[in-house]
Amino acid sequence: MPAGAGEPAGQHAKAFSEAIRLHMEQQGVSGKSLAAMIGLSQNYVATWLRDGRAFTVNDVESIAAALGFRSST
């Protein structure tokens, strides 16, 4: 996705990024490490974590898998 593209983060995306930041802190995972785990640039991931861009469903799935979240389905 080109720089600056994408929807701005809304209320739910901001709550999600806050939860992800907390989980990353608890696990000792940096933004750079998360980016490497999910195959995206550090800049792209940092934009999410600063609430500068909304997450896509694919982003959420990649992050959840990388950080060990389990699906309830």
Sequence and secondary structure as in RCSB ss.txt:
>XXXX:A:sequence
MPAGAGEPAGQHAKAFSEAIRLHMEQQGVSGKSLAAMIGLSQNYVATWLRDGRAFTVNDVESIAAALGFRSST
>XXXX:A:secstr
  TT S    HHHHHHHHHHHHHHHHHT  HHHHHHHHT  HHHHHHHHTTSS   HHHHHHHHHHHT     
